[in-house]
Amino acid sequence: MPDAQTVTSVKHWTDRLFSFRVTRPKSLRFRSGEFVMIGLLKDDGKPLLRAYSIASPSWDDELEFYSIKVQDGPLTSRLQHLKVNDQIILRPKPVGTLVHDALLPGRRLWLFATGTGIAPFASLIRDPQTFEDYDQVILTHTCRELAELEYGRLLVEGLSKDELMIELLGKNNIKKLNYYPTTTRENSSCMGRITEKLKNNKLFNDLNINDFSPLSDRAMVCGSIGLNLEIKSILDDLGFKEGANSEPAQYVVEKAFVG
């Protein structure tokens, strides 16, 4: 199989979510936050590929992906049955807008995610540059149910317990990270859509932030089309400008796919 990589581990988080790790091509170089095309061969021998954010940081020896399960989805209906030692296609040409190079220097970084949109941020919060560039990093993750938050919760909690991460990022740098999970259907300590909490300032009140501004704040957005458009509108109204690799600005939105 062309561009074949071998599955090294698989974990099913819920009946709708799973993650898996694969070997990394020796030639692959990527920036944390980028995505690649991965997939499987169809019955006719042609590749079926989709864009997937790399959830592992750029320094990792393997590549991690976090995926939703769609029972009648052309690719995910098959990907969800992956087992260790199976092979997938991985095109080693990383791209994407959720990278540090697409943002102007700032003091505080916001990472707005829904569902599997947390994947690129799973990469970024394990990248030393994230904490070198910002005094504060805030990861918001909105899902329907508590179980769907487990991937992100364990990842964030693990940063301060993993000796490798402590050595790589620095104990004080890890303290810069604020995790703000919310649910929209199941009762939890923090319920509601993140866009509503932005509009009514509850997000800022909860985090004791009173100086949200294009002068100091930068943002990355990855989620459903609805979330992306709504947060984009909110940021635009506040005077933020959307950036790109070729023209860095105050925020970026991943348009290649939704999670």
PyMOL commands that set and color helices and strands:
alter all, ss='L'
color gray80, all
select helices_A, chain A and resi 76-79+100-102+115-124+128-133+146-159+163-169+171-174+194-199+202-206+225-237
alter helices_A, ss='H'
color red, helices_A
select strands_A, chain A and resi 4-12+17-23+35-41+47-53+62-68+87-95+108-114+136-143+177-183+217-222+251-253
alter strands_A, ss='S'
color yellow, strands_A
deselect
rebuild
show_as cartoon
